């Protein structure tokens, strides 16, 4: 099989929880090795489409498993770097022309802080959050352009040190819309999803054309961290204000963190 849909981002916005809850649906199939993030369209594209397809179940086996639902089986994966990577959307459109995209969003201030804590925990970051924000512009200078100029280039800084800029959700959504069209993108507000998973999950199934299902929901991949300094929070909230205003206009609703 090849995926019928992808969780394309955003990083640290509940993509792992959404992945696990969708895997419980009897017509939905993740990768055969239970590897959530394949990262084919961003950093492993050189491996080729045959390699990517080999990560997913055989169609006949999936069809037998999903038969009782009356729905055709659908494969998927979740790699939250896809929506931010400058080349991944075009690659997805080329190789999976019918694919739909799920995008999860949360308060960009909290997202940035959570990403930093996660990267420190995994040994990907050695600077404090405040210092990482100060360094971000210089760390990322020219990196997106270099990825575009050399598709084989993998940028450590672009992938792991993009704390503030990844919260510019509207820029990434507009990029996705230009490539896929609005009707192929479904946005989930993560705060609403975690507060009341049922309605958000039902809307995802409707978007994917899948029959109703009631899974067990357990939040995944949370990482404890100390409180963010209030001065840093205030500066970031003001930074994101114009982006959030554009996002609200695009969504047709105010995101949870601005209500």
N, C-alpha and C positions, 0 to 999 in steps of 0.2 A: 504494500500500500504506500501511497504518498499522502501527506496531510491534506485534509480538507479545510482545516483552519489552524491558526497559530495564535498563541499568546505572545504578542510582540513587545510587551513592556507595560508599564515602566518598571525599572529596577526598584526593589524595595517598596513595592506598592501592593503586595498581596498576590503576586503572580504564582508563588509556590502553593499558597492555599487554594487558589482557583484551579491550578493544575490537579491537585489531589482530589478536589471535590468533583471535577469533571471526569476524572478517571473512574469514578464509581458508577458512572452511567453505563448501562450494559451495551450501548451502541457506540461508545467512545473508547478509543484505544490509543494509549501512549506508546512510547518506544519499547521494544522488546526487552531491552536490558534495564528498564526502569531508570533510565538516565533522563532526567527532566530537561536539562538544557543541552541541546545538541550543538548549538552555535554554528550551524552549517552556513547560513547566509551572511554571517559576519566574519568569523575568523577561520572557518574550516572549508570555505568554498572551493579551495583548491583540490579537495578530495573528490569532487565530482558527484553528479546526481545519483549514480548507481550506489555509491557508498551511502549517501543520505537515505535512499530508499531502503537499503538493507537494515536500517535502524528500526523499521516498523514491521508490524505483523503481516503475515501472509493473508491475502484477501479471503481465501476460502475458509480459513480458520476463524477469522473475525466474523464472517457471514454466519457461520454456524452458531457462534456465541451470541450474536445480536438478533438472531432470528425471532426469538420470542417477543421482541419489542415491535416488530413490524417495520422497523426503520433500517435503512442501509447503514452498514458500519462506517464510521469516519475515524481517521487517525489524526493525531495532533501532537504538537510539542510546544514547549514554552522556553523561549530564549529572550529575556527582557532587554538585551542590547540591540535587538533588531530595529526598534523604532528610532533609536538614536544614531545608529551606524549610517554613514552617508550613502553607502552602496547597497545595504541589505534590502530596502524596499523594492528597488528596481530588480534585484536578483529574484526576490520572491515572486514578483509579478511575471517575470520571464519563465521561471521554472514551475510555478504553481498558479497558473493564470486564473483559476476559479476559486482560489483560497480566500477565506474570510479572516479578518483580523480582530482579535480581542485586545483591548488596551485597558489597563487598570491604572487609575490615577489617585494620588492622595495629596495631602497638604505638601507642597514642594519644600517647605522649610523642614518639616519632619522627614521627608524623603531624603534630603541632603544629609541630615544629621544621622539618620539610620544607615545610609550608604557608607558614611565615614566610619561609624562604629563597626559595621560589618567588615569593611576592608582592613581596619586595624586588627580585628579579631582573626582574620585570615592571613595576616602578615603582608598585606598588599599596600599598606600605608603606615608611615612612621611619624608623620607630622600631626600636630593637634588639629582640631577642626578649624579653629580660627586661622592658623597658619596655612592649612590646606586651601582655604578660601582665598587667602592672599596670594598664594602661588598658582591658583587655577589658571588665570589668564596666560601666564608665561608657560605653564606646563602644556597647555593645549594650543599654544600659538602655532598655526600652520599645520597642525596634525590632521584635521579633516581634509584640508587641501592635499596633503601628502597621500592620504588613503585614496582619494579620488584619482590622483595622478598615477599611483602605483597600487592597483587592486590587490596585489599580493602582500602589501605592507600591513602589519598588525601593530597598532599603536597602543602601548601600555598606558600612556597617560590619558588618551582619549577614552579608553575603556574603563579605567579604574580611578581616575582623578577628576572626573567631570561631575562634581557635586552640585554646583549652582546651576550650570547651564542645562542639565537634564531636567530641571524643573520648569524650563521654558516649554511646557507641554504643547502650547498652541502652535509653535513653529513646527514641531514634529508631526502633529496631527494634520496641519495644512499640507505638509510634504506627502504624508500618506494619502490624503484625499486627492491630491493631484495625480497620483499614480493609480489608486484603486477605485476612486469614487467614494462618495460619502456612504452609500448603502452597503458597502463591504466592510465597514468599520463599526464596531460596537464598543462604546466606552462605558466602563464600570467605575463608579465612584467607590473607592475602597472603604471609606468610612461608612458609607451606607451598606456596603456588602458585609462588613464585619458586625455592624450593629444589628442587621436583620438579613441573614444570608438568603432566606427563602425567595423573596421577591427578586433580588438581583440575579440569583441563579435561574429562576424561571425566565427572566428576560433574556439571559444568555441562551438558554435552550430554544426559545422562540426565534432568536436571531439566527441560530444554527439550523433551524428546522428540525429539531429533535423532539421526540415525545416527552411528556412530563416524567419527572423522576424525583424522588425525595432522598437525597444522600445524607450520610452522617457528616457533620461539619466540625472540624477541629482546626483552629488556626495553626499555621506552620511557620517555622523559620523566624520567629520573633527573637530579638536579641536585646537583653537589658542594657541600659546605658544611664549615665548620670544626666541630670537636667541640663538643658542648653542655657548658657548665659542669656539673660533677658536682653542685653544690648545687642547680642548677635541675632537673636530672634527678631527683634524690632527692625534691624537693618535689612534682614532677608525678607521679612514681610513687606516692607516698602519696595524692595527691589522687584518682588514678584507681582506687585499690584497691577501694573499695566498688562502683564502677560495673563493674569487671572481674569481681568476684564475682557480681554479678547477671547479667552477660553469660554467664559460665560456666554458671550454672544454666539460663539460657534456651537456650543452645546444646546443653547436655548434654555439654559437653567444655570443658576448660581452654584458653583461647586461647594461641597459641604464645608470646606475650611473657610469660606467667605460668607457663610450664612449668618 
